[in-house]
Amino acid sequence: MVNTNLKLRFKPVSHSWVALHPQPKGVIQFIAGAFFGTFGPMLFYRYLLQSLFEQGYTIILLPFNFSFNHYLEAGFLMREQYEILPELVRMASVEGYDYEAYLDDKNFSWIGHSLGCKYISLLEGFTALPDDPQDRQKFIRNLLSHTSDESQIESVIADIDILFEQLKQKIVEVQNLICTYVGRKITIHSVFIKGQVSILLAPDISDTASAIRPQFLADIIDKLGWGVKPTPEETHNLIKDSELFNIMGLVCFQSDNIAKSTCQWFTKTLGKPPKKFLKTLEGGHLKPLGIQLGKYVVNLFDKPLIESLQERNRRFEHHVIQLLKEVKQESLKKVLKVSESLIK
């Protein structure tokens, strides 16, 4: 049952913001777009976040710095997840809230908007990296050999090797710390986010020219080696080579020219997600932003500027909530199938 009387209150935890649900059925980790994700996502995305919270989810807002090195920022986001995990359990136990959902990382989902979707894509793609360092280096070399020189490849390998070892150590620390709080360890299925559902809202896997204008200046930055890393081509290759992205939902908007090419790449080139997990809705790239004022929602950068709660829900939030539910059900079916095959 949806509880519409719950108040969405964010508290700072590590570098992020957390709204703790008293009886959570899961956790949504939200990564917003470039500008809005850095400056006040809890304000700009307020109505969407409130709607998700009322469905029974604890909400984590994960920030990121403005940077062209998205590898490093993705690594920061992954480290941040493990900084927050034990705090969820500790805070819930102090407040007298239920914390059962936090003890298995399959109950954690991701929702991203715009550039935030690229970070989720990187985290999912990293899931395919082999545990063995030599196999991992081979994977990365094959991925980057057509787009990067040797020094760039070595730099990426070094960064990811460090991240991999840090996360493996951090997982052990997190499990032990949670055990001191509740006498049980959290179940963590992967160093990255394997098995966790993701919903991508107007994904934007773009290049340096999308952030820097005019074009000639972006070209100079790319030639100097200071441009966006990974490039759109490298990100696409990582997504394809990982053979993952099987429990994903995608939301595109009819008037959105910013995410148009990325949406087309997912649906036409990659062939994912299946049509039942693809929604094409009215509105532009910034449709997910919105603030409630009484019985109305102000669409900060979309049309209509003001609409009723019912109309806003019908046009957007209802679809996101339903899509999340359906993708999670599909994920559960796959887990059950794997369990049945192991028993046989």
N, C-alpha and C positions, 0 to 999 in steps of 0.2 A: 504493500500500500504506500502511495506517495504521501509524504508529510510536508504540507505547504506552510507549516508554522515554524519550521526550522530557520534560524537565522544564520546566514553565511558570514562567519567571522574568521578572518585569516590571522594566523600568528607566525612570526618569523621563526624559521627553523633552519639552522646552518645559513646558506645563502638564498633559501627559498621561502615560500609562504605556504602554510598548511591550514586548511579548514577541516577540522576533525569531526566526523559524523559519529553520533552516539551509538548507532547500531549499523555499522558499515557492512554492505555486502561485497564491497570491493574498493579499490583505489583507482582514481583517474589521475594520471600525471599529464599535465597540460603544458605544452610548449607553444607560445604564441608567435606572431609574426615579428619581423625585425624591429621596427620602431616600437610597436605596442607591447612587445614582449620584454623590452628593456625598461620602458617607462610606464609602470602601472597597469599590468595586465588584469589585476583584480578589479580595476575600475572600468577599463575599456571593454572587457568581456563579461561584465558583471551578470547580465541576465542569463547568458548561456551557462555560466558557472553555477548560478543559483539553481537553474533548472536541473543540472546534473546532480547537484548536492541533494536536492529534494527527492531524487530517484534512489538515494541511499548510498552515495559514494563519498568517501573522503577525497578531498581535492588537494593536489599538490601543484603549485605553480612553480615551474622550473625556469629560472632566468638564464640568459646568456648575454655575453658581451658582444658589442659590435666588433667583428673580426672577419678577415678574409680566410683565416685558417680554421675551417670548420671541423677538421680532424681534432684539433686541440679542444675546441669547444664541446664537441661530442664526448670527448674523454672527460671533460669537466662535468658534464651532465650525468655521465655514468657514475663517476665518483660521488657526486652529490646524492644520487639515489641511495647509495649505501650509507651515506651520512644520515639521511632522513629515516631510514627503516627502523633502527632501534628507538629513535625518538617517537615514532608513531606508537609503538608498543608502550613505551614509558609514559607518554602523555595520556594515552587511553586508560592505562591502569591507575594513574593518579586521579583522573576525572571520574573513574568508575564506569567508563565506556567499554563496550565490547571490542576486543582486539583480535578475535579469532581470524578474521580475514587477512590480517597482516602477516600471519605465520606461514603463508604459502604464496610465493611470488606469481603463481598462475592467476591470483586474484587481482593483479595489477594490470591496468590497461593504459594506453597512451592515446591522447588526442592532440593533434597539432594543427596549426593554421599557418599557411603561407611558408615562410622559411623554416618555421618550427617543424614542418613535415620533413624537411631535408635531414634535420638532426635525428628524427625518429627513424628515417630510412637508413642513415649511417649506423645507428645502434643496432637495427635489425640486421643489416648487412654484415656487421662485425661478428654477429652470432655464428656466421659460417666459417670464421677463421679457425684453422686447426689448432689444437692444443700444443702440438709439437712445434718448437721454434723454427726448425728447418722447413717443415711443411708450410708453416705460416709465412715465412719469407718467400717461398716459392709462389704461394697464392698471391701475395702482394705484388711480386714482380710481374707475374702474368697479367695482373689487373692494370698496372701502371706503365707497362713497357712501351705502349704505343703513344702515350701522352706526356710522359715525364722523362727527364734525363736521369743519369745514374745517381747524382748527388741528391736529387729530390726523392728518388725511390729509397735510398739509404736513410734519409731523414724520416720518411714515413715509417719505415720498418723499425727504426730505433724508437720512435714515439709510441708505436703500437705495442712493441715488445715491453716497454716500460709500463704502459697502461695495463697490459694483460697481467703482468706479475703483481702490480699494485692491487688490481681488482681481486685476484685470487686470494691475496693476503687479507684484503678488506672483508671478503665474504666470511672468512674464518672468524675474524674479529667481531663482525656483526652477529653471527650465529652464537658465539660465546656470550656476547653482551646481552642479547635478548634472553638467553638461557638464565642469566642472573636475575632478570626481571620477572619471568613467568615460569621458569623451570623447564622450558621447552625451546628447541631451536627452530628458527624459521627454515622452511624448505626452499632452497634456491636451486633452480633447475639448470641454470646456465650463467656463465660469466657476464653475458649481455642480456638480451631480452627475448630469448627464444621462448615460444609458447605464449607470449603476451599479446593480447589483441591490440590493434591500432586502428584508429579512425583518422584519416587525412582529410582536412578541410581546405580546399583550394590550394593544393601543394604547389610550391614554387621552387623548383630546382634550377636556379638561374646562374648566370655567369657574372663576371666583374662589371660588364656594361649595364647590368640592371641596377647596380648600386652607385656607379660612377658615370657621370655625364660631363662632357660629350664623349662620343665613341672613341675619338683618337686618344683621349686621356686614359680610358680604360685599356686600350691597346698597348699603350706605353707601360702601364702598370703590369700587364700580363707578360710583356717581353722582359721586364726586369725581374720576373719571377715572384712578384708581390701580389698577384691576383688571387681569385677565389680558388681554394683548395678544399676538397677535390672539385675539379671542373664538372659541369653537367655530364659530359661524356664519361668521366671516371665514376661518377655517382651512378649513372645508368648501368655501367658495366658491373659495379659492385652489386647492385640490385639483381641483375640478371644472373651473375655467377653464383650468388648465394643460394639460388633456387628456393628461397624462402618466400615471405610475403604472401602466405597462404591463409592467414586469418586477419585480413585487412578489409576495411570499408573505405570507400572513396566518395567524397562529396564535391561536386563541381557546380559552378554557377553559370547561368546562361549569358550574363553580361560581363563575365570576367575575362579580360584580355591578358592579365598578368599570369595567371595559372593555366591558361588555355593550352599552351604547348606541353606542359608537364602532364596535365590530365590526358591529353591525346597520346602521349608517350606511354603512360600506364595502360590505357585501355586498348590502344591499337598495336603498339609495338610489343609491350610486355604481355598483353592479354590478361591482365589482372586489374582489379578483382573480377570475379564472375558478375554477370549483369545484376544478379539479385542483391549484390552488395555495392552497387553503384547507384548514386543518386545525383541527378542533375536538377538543380533547383533554381527558382527565380532569384535575381539579385546579382550584385557585383562581387568583386574580390573581398571587400570589407564587410560583407553581410554578417559574419559571426560577431562583430562588435555591436554592443547595444547595452543601454542602461534603462532600468525600470523606473518610471515615475508614476506612482499610484497604479492605475489600471492600464497604463500605456507603456510602451517601450520606445525610447528614442534611438533610432538607427543613426549613429553618429556620422557615418559616411556612406549611406545607402538610401535608396528610395523605397517606400515613402519615409520621410523624416520621422514621423510619428505614426504608430499603429497600435491597435489594441493588443492586449496580451494574447487573446485568442487568435488574432490574425498572425501575429509574430510566431506563435507556436505552430500554427498550421503551415506556415511558409518555411520554417527552419528547425526550431528545437525539437519538435515532434519527430522529424526525420532522423536527426542525429541520435536521439534516445532510442528510437526503434532500431536503427542500424546497429548501434552498439549492442543492443539486446540480441539481435539476430546473429551477429558475428560471434558473440560469446557463446551462444547456443551451438553454433557450428564448431567452434573450438572444442567445446565439451564433447560433442559427438566424436571428434577425431581422437581425443584422449581415451574415450571409452573403447573405440575400435582398436587402438594400440594395446590397451589393457587386455581385451579379449583375445587378440592374436598372441600375446605373451602367455596367457593362460593355456591356450590350445597347444 
